[in-house]
Amino acid sequence: MGSGPLGDLERLVLLAVLRRGDDAYAVTVRDEIERRAGRAVTRGAIYVTLDRLARKGYLSSHMSEPIQERGGKARRLFRLEPSGRTALQESLDEITGMLRELDTDLRWDPA
């Protein structure tokens, strides 16, 4: 179902869903990325990416029970599927392969 390598935001979203477990919905995914990666992401970008990853078969979703503090609205919860785990592992393996035996420190000090 998936197609091509993962983009940067797709990789971050899959990792955030994996980290959040049963509590992975758009807001918690966005918060996880902002807190751990230090990257500000719009809600719209998160929704679009979650939908794209679901269409690729990397994520599945279901609606939660209505939540009282949300005025009785349900949340769309996401779960990492085996194909998503595989795509994520392949993407991380590519990065690891490129970093392996690199002779330089990637931190840049302009001084």
C-alpha positions in Angstrom: 0.0 0.0 0.0 2.8 2.5 0.9 4.6 4.3 -1.8 8.1 5.6 -1.7 10.3 6.7 1.1 8.9 8.5 4.1 9.2 12.3 4.3 10.6 14.0 7.4 7.2 14.9 8.9 5.8 11.5 8.1 8.6 9.9 10.0 8.1 12.2 13.0 4.3 11.5 13.0 4.8 7.8 12.9 7.3 8.0 15.8 4.9 10.2 17.8 2.0 7.8 17.2 4.3 4.9 18.3 5.3 6.9 21.5 1.7 7.9 22.4 0.3 4.4 22.1 -3.5 4.3 22.9 -3.5 8.1 23.2 -2.4 9.1 19.7 -4.7 11.7 18.2 -3.8 14.9 16.3 -3.3 17.1 19.3 -1.1 14.6 21.2 0.9 13.8 18.1 1.5 17.5 17.5 2.5 18.0 21.1 4.9 15.0 21.1 6.6 16.4 18.0 6.9 19.9 19.4 8.2 18.6 22.8 10.6 16.0 21.6 11.8 17.2 18.2 11.5 21.0 19.0 9.6 21.5 15.8 6.5 23.6 15.5 3.9 22.0 13.3 0.5 23.4 12.3 -2.6 21.4 13.2 -3.4 21.3 9.5 -0.1 19.7 8.6 -0.7 17.1 11.3 -4.2 16.2 10.1 -3.0 16.0 6.4 -0.1 13.8 7.3 -2.2 11.5 9.5 -4.7 11.1 6.7 -2.0 10.4 4.1 -0.3 7.8 6.4 -3.7 6.2 6.9 -4.3 6.1 3.2 -0.9 4.4 2.7 -2.0 1.8 5.2 0.7 2.8 7.8 -1.9 3.9 10.3 -5.4 2.8 11.2 -7.9 4.9 13.1 -11.1 4.7 15.1 -13.3 7.1 17.0 -13.1 7.2 20.8 -16.1 7.3 23.0 -17.5 10.8 23.4 -15.5 12.8 25.8 -17.3 15.0 28.3 -14.7 17.8 28.5 -14.9 18.1 24.7 -18.7 18.7 24.8 -19.5 15.1 24.0 -17.3 14.9 20.9 -15.2 11.9 20.1 -11.5 11.8 19.2 -10.0 10.1 16.2 -7.4 7.8 17.6 -4.5 6.4 15.5 -2.6 3.2 15.7 0.6 2.2 14.0 0.1 -0.8 11.7 2.7 -3.4 10.9 3.3 -1.8 7.5 3.9 1.5 9.2 6.4 0.0 11.6 8.2 -1.6 8.6 8.3 1.7 6.7 9.5 3.5 9.8 12.3 1.0 10.4 13.4 1.1 6.8 13.5 4.9 6.9 15.5 4.9 10.1 17.9 2.3 8.7 18.5 4.5 5.7 19.5 7.4 8.0 21.6 5.1 10.1 23.4 3.8 7.0 24.2 7.3 5.9 25.6 8.2 9.3 27.6 5.1 9.7 31.4 5.7 9.5 30.9 9.4 8.9 34.2 11.2 9.6 32.7 14.5 10.7 30.7 15.9 13.5 27.4 17.2 12.2 27.3 20.0 14.7 28.4 23.2 13.0 30.3 25.8 15.0 30.7 29.0 12.8 33.3 30.4 15.2 
